[in-house]
Amino acid sequence: MTADSTAFDLAKAGAVLAAESARFASFGWMRGTSGNLSVVLTRDPLRLAVTASGHDKGELTPADVVLVDGDGVAVGAGRPSAEAELHARVAASTGAGAVVHVHTVASVAMGHRQPGGIVFRDLEMLKGIGQPAHDVAVTLPVIPNSQDMKVLGDRLEAARDPRMPAVVVAGHGLYAWGTDPRQARHHTEVVEWLLELELTRR
C-alpha cells in the first residue's frame, strides 16, 4: 500500500466514520466528545482508521480520523482516541472490519445491575445479531473497566462469546463490531435495543 493509496483510503474511511458518528451522536449515544469508531484499512499489516481524540462526535469531518497500527499507535499525524489500542485488539481477535464504542445509559446501567453478563432469550431482535429468536439464550458479556487497554483487551478476549458481537465495559459503555461499518452499526443498534428493553423490564 503506497502513501498515496493510504491517504485516499483514510479519506474515504474518514467520510464513512464521520457519517456514522453523526448518526450515533443524534441518538445521544456519543455525547460531547465521548465514544469512538474505527474501520480496518488493511490486515497485513493491520492498519485502522480511528476517530481522532477530543472531537465532538456530532461534528466530525472526514479529516478527523487517524491512521493507527496493530497496537493502536498513530502512523503519521494526529492523535487517535485513547482506546485505539482496544479497537485494534478487537479487530485482530474477532476478524471485525469495524468497531463501534458508544456511551449509552442502558449499557452502563445494565452493566452495574448484571456484572456477570446480561442474558437475552425469546426475542425477535436477536435475529439482528444472527441468532435464533427462540429456544436459545445469548449472553452479552460484562467486563470490569480499566484504563490499561492491554488489561481491558485481555478481559474482553477472555469473556467474549462468538455468538455475541459486543461486550459491555462496566461503568463505561458498549463495544460492538461487525464485518464493515454498516454491520457494526446494525449490531450496535440491535444490542442497544436489547439493553434498553432489559432496563425497562427492571
Number of C-alpha atoms within 10 A of each C-alpha: 8 7 8 9 10 15 12 12 17 24 19 14 26 25 18 17 28 21 18 21 26 18 16 22 21 13 10 15 22 22 17 14 15 18 28 26 29 32 30 27 19 15 14 7 10 16 23 32 31 32 32 25 21 15 18 17 30 20 14 20 19 16 16 24 29 27 29 27 19 20 17 25 19 21 14 9 10 16 20 24 25 17 20 30 24 24 32 28 22 22 25 16 11 15 14 23 22 28 30 25 27 25 22 20 19 21 27 19 17 22 27 17 14 13 15 14 19 20 14 19 16 13 15 11 17 22 12 16 20 12 17 17 16 13 9 13 15 18 18 23 24 28 22 17 16 14 9 12 19 14 13 20 20 13 17 24 14 11 15 19 15 8 12 19 22 29 27 27 25 22 18 21 24 26 27 27 31 24 16 15 23 14 19 28 20 16 24 26 16 18 25 21 14 20 24 17 12 15 15 8 7 7
